[in-house]
């Protein structure tokens, strides 16, 4: 069956959270600037699609499990994640958490725009399906890509978290296609791969730094004869 729609994950697939110039004065518990390894470890905890990002008490564990459904629980969970990651003061924790929630600091992969335009030119609608607790629409608008995304199925808005089939079924319903005619592209075989249980096809991409993955999305399109 021909592919009639493509669903994309956000973090690690279309965009990636990466250190910028605002990290220059961030320090760890030892009072020294964070080195690249420390930065990478913090970012991994902030963007990990599955698994625990910290050791929680009962209240914190509940917040972690519901972080992508409730913005307040997202804040509670990630404050603790960042505290345990070694940021020395509550002010730095708050600063880095607020930075993460700014969709304009997320870096698009080099081929994101090309892929969205390629699909649009073929009349293939796109949906973004993301486990997330804040609005990512400005990230697309800032690049003039919002017109290329027909639907956004965000967990905190629809009340379902990947790999729950409901979030994928909501996306294909918004696009007006059958699940079996849709392809889900994401960086987590567990979370994004849940699309298979909903009847969709699935393609995995590696969430490498953006300067190390120039054509990961284009390669998916080529494999599925969409580019």
For each residue, the residues with C-beta under 8 A, 3 or more apart:
1: 180 181
2: 181
3: 6 124 181 182 183 201 224 226
4: 124 125 177 178 181 182
5: 124 125 126 127 172 175 177 181 182 183
6: 3 119 124 125 126 127 182 183 184 185 226
7: 126 127 128 129 153 168 171 172 182 183 184 185 195 200
8: 13 14 126 127 128 129 184 185 186
9: 12 13 14 128 129 130 162 184 185 186 187 188 191 192
10: 13 14 15 128 130 132 136
11: 15 16 17 47 49 106 130 132 187 207
12: 9 16 47 49 186 187 188 205 207
13: 8 9 10 109 185 186 187 192 205 207 217
14: 8 9 10 108 109 112 128 217
15: 10 11 106 107 108 109 112 136 139
16: 11 12 47 106 107 109 207 209 210
17: 11 43 46 47 100 105 106 107
18: 43 107 209 210
19: 23 39 43
20: 23 105
21: 24
22: 99 105
23: 19 20 26 34 39
24: 21 33
25: 33
26: 23 33 34 39 87 92 96
27: 30 31 32 33 34 88 92
28: 31 32 33 34 38 86 87 88
29: 86 87 88
30: 27
31: 27 28 88
32: 27 28
33: 24 25 26 27 28
34: 23 26 27 28 38 39 42
35: 38 39
36: 39 40
37: 40 41
38: 28 34 35 41 42 86
39: 19 23 26 34 35 36 42 43
40: 36 37 43 44
41: 37 38 44 45 85
42: 34 38 39 45 46 82 85 86 87 96
43: 17 18 19 39 40 46 47
44: 40 41 47 48
45: 41 42 48 53 54 81 82 85
46: 17 42 43 53 78 81 82 96 100
47: 11 12 16 17 43 44 207
48: 44 45 51 53
49: 11 12 131 162 187 188 190 191 192
50: 188 190 191
51: 48
52: 55 56 64
53: 45 46 48 64 77 78 81
54: 45 60 64 80 81 83 84 85
55: 52 84
56: 52 59 60 61 63 64 77 80
57: 60 61
58: 61 62
59: 56 62 63 76
60: 54 56 57 63 64 76 77 80
61: 56 57 58 64 65
62: 58 59 65 66 73
63: 56 59 60 66 67 73 74 76 77 80
64: 52 53 54 56 60 61 67 73 77
65: 61 62
66: 62 63 69 70 73
67: 63 64 70 73 74 77 78 133
68: 74 131 132 133 155 156 161
69: 66 73 133 155 156 159 161
70: 66 67 73 74 133 156
71: 74 75 133 134 156
72: 75 76
73: 62 63 64 66 67 69 70 76 77 133
74: 63 67 68 70 71 77 78 133 134 156
75: 71 72 78 79 97
76: 59 60 63 72 73 79 80
77: 53 56 60 63 64 67 73 74 80 81
78: 46 53 67 74 75 81 82 97 100
79: 75 76 82 83 93 94 97
80: 54 56 60 63 76 77 83 84
81: 45 46 53 54 77 78 84 85
82: 42 45 46 78 79 85 87 92 93 96 97
83: 54 79 80 87 90 93
84: 54 55 80 81
85: 41 42 45 54 81 82
86: 28 29 38 42
87: 26 28 29 42 82 83 92 93 96
88: 27 28 29 31 92
89: 92 93
90: 83 93 94
91: 94 95
92: 26 27 82 87 88 89 95 96
93: 79 82 83 87 89 90 96 97
94: 79 90 91 97 98
95: 91 92 98 99
96: 26 42 46 82 87 92 93 99 100
97: 75 78 79 82 93 94 100 101
98: 94 95 101 102
99: 22 95 96 102 105
100: 17 46 78 96 97 105
101: 97 98 134
102: 98 99 105
103: 106 134 135 136 137 138 139 142
104: 138 139 142
105: 17 20 22 99 100 102
106: 11 15 16 17 103 136 139
107: 15 16 17 18 210
108: 14 15 112 113 139 143 210
109: 13 14 15 16 112 210 213 216 217
110: 210 213 214 215
111: 114 115 214 215 216 217 218
112: 14 15 108 109 115 116 143 145 217
113: 108 116 117 143 145
114: 111 117 118 218
115: 111 112 118 119 217 218 221 227
116: 112 113 119 120 126 145 148 149
117: 113 114 120 121 148
118: 114 115 121 122 218 221 226 227
119: 6 115 116 122 124 125 126 148 221 226
120: 116 117 123 124 126 148
121: 117 118
122: 118 119 226
123: 120
124: 3 4 5 6 119 120 226
125: 4 5 6 119 150 151 175 176 177
126: 5 6 7 8 116 119 120 148 149 150 151
127: 5 6 7 8 149 150 151 152 153 171 172 174 175
128: 7 8 9 10 14 136 140 149 151 152 153 154
129: 7 8 9 153 162 167 168 171 184 186 192 195
130: 9 10 11 136 152 153 154 155
131: 49 68 155 161 162 191
132: 10 11 68 136 154 155 156
133: 67 68 69 70 71 73 74 155 156
134: 71 74 101 103 156
135: 103 138 154
136: 10 15 103 106 128 130 132 139 140 152 154
137: 103 140 141 146 152
138: 103 104 135 141 142
139: 15 103 104 106 108 136 142 143
140: 128 136 137 143 145 146 148 149
141: 137 138 144 145 146
142: 103 104 138 139
143: 108 112 113 139 140
144: 141 147
145: 112 113 116 140 141 148 149
146: 137 140 141 149
147: 144
148: 116 117 119 120 126 140 145
149: 116 126 127 128 140 145 146 152
150: 125 126 127 174 175
151: 125 126 127 128 171 174 175
152: 127 128 130 136 137 149 157
153: 7 127 128 129 130 157 158 167 168 170 171 174
154: 128 130 132 135 136 157 158
155: 68 69 130 131 132 133 158 159 160 161 162 167
156: 68 69 70 71 74 132 133 134 159
157: 152 153 154
158: 153 154 155 166 167 170
159: 69 155 156
160: 155 164 166 167 170
161: 68 69 131 155 164 167
162: 9 49 129 131 155 167 168 186 188 191 192 194 195
163: 190 191 192 193 194 195 197
164: 160 161 167 194
165: 168 169 194 195 197 198
166: 158 160 169 170 198
167: 129 153 155 158 160 161 162 164 170 171 194
168: 7 129 153 162 165 171 172 179 182 184 194 195 198 200
169: 165 166 172 173 179 198
170: 153 158 160 166 167 173 174
171: 7 127 129 151 153 167 168 174 175 182
172: 5 7 127 168 169 175 177 178 179 182 198 200
173: 169 170 176
174: 127 150 151 153 170 171
175: 5 125 127 150 151 171 172 182
176: 125 173
177: 4 5 125 172 181 182
178: 4 172 181 182 199
179: 168 169 172 182 198 199 200
180: 1 199 200 201
181: 1 2 3 4 5 177 178
182: 3 4 5 6 7 168 171 172 175 177 178 179 195 200 201
183: 3 5 6 7 200 201 202 203 220 224
184: 6 7 8 9 129 168 192 193 195 200 201 202 203
185: 6 7 8 9 13 192 202 203 205 217 220
186: 8 9 12 13 129 162 191 192 193 195 202 203 204 205
187: 9 11 12 13 49 192 204 205 206 207
188: 9 12 49 50 162 191 192 193
189: 192 193 204
190: 49 50 163 193 194
191: 9 49 50 131 162 163 186 188 194
192: 9 13 49 129 162 163 184 185 186 187 188 189 195 202 204
193: 163 184 186 188 189 190 196 202 204
194: 162 163 164 165 167 168 190 191 197 198
195: 7 129 162 163 165 168 182 184 186 192 198 200 201 202
196: 193 199 200 201 202
197: 163 165 194
198: 165 166 168 169 172 179 194 195
199: 178 179 180 196
200: 7 168 172 179 180 182 183 184 195 196
201: 3 180 182 183 184 195 196 224
202: 183 184 185 186 192 193 195 196
203: 183 184 185 186 220 223 224
204: 186 187 189 192 193
205: 12 13 185 186 187 213 216 217 220
206: 187 213 216
207: 11 12 13 16 47 187
208: 212 213 216
209: 16 18 212 213
210: 16 18 107 108 109 110 213
211:
212: 208 209
213: 109 110 205 206 208 209 210 216
214: 110 111
215: 110 111 218 219
216: 109 111 205 206 208 213 219 220
217: 13 14 109 111 112 115 185 205 220 221
218: 111 114 115 118 215 221 222 227
219: 215 216 222 223
220: 183 185 203 205 216 217 223 224
221: 115 118 119 217 218 224 226 227
222: 218 219 225 226 227
223: 203 219 220
224: 3 183 201 203 220 221
225: 222
226: 3 6 118 119 122 124 221 222
227: 115 118 218 221 222
